């Protein structure tokens, strides 16, 4: 793993689509987004879900665990986010005791 300074994913990304949810759901409360910060933390929000993340950095991939809420219910899980050749971000979410989803994002 590299340090955060070498990571190409740092910053804010706009979640644009998902394999599970349509665009109306993704932007239900606010524009869907994900953010990777230098300090080992980040977060995402889409639909009624909002979560904070703990990060481990690679150059074009970030591994994370997350905790947050979905309509008041606790959600937790893990996943990677990887920079694709076309500049898009592919995010895999594995919810504990729940579903797996793939999200796609573009730099905000």
C-alpha positions, 0 to 999 in steps of 0.5 A: 500500500502507498501513502495518501500522497500517492493516491489518485482517488483523493478528493470529491467524486459524484456518484453517477450510477449503480447496479442496484439503484436508479438515479432518482434514488441515488439523488433522493436527499442530495446529489450522491457523492463520495469523498476520500481525504488525506487523513485516513477518513472519508464518507459517502451519501446517496439515497437515504444512506450516509456513512463515514469511512476508514481508508487504506490507500493504494495508488489507484485503489482505496480499501475502506470500511464504513459505518453510518445510517440508512433511514435511521438504521445502522449500516456497516460494511467494507469495500474497495474503490478503484480508478478505471482506465477511463477515469471513472471510479468503481466502488464496491459496497458489501453491507454486513448482513445485507446486499452488495452493490456497485457504484460508479462515480466521476470526479466532482 
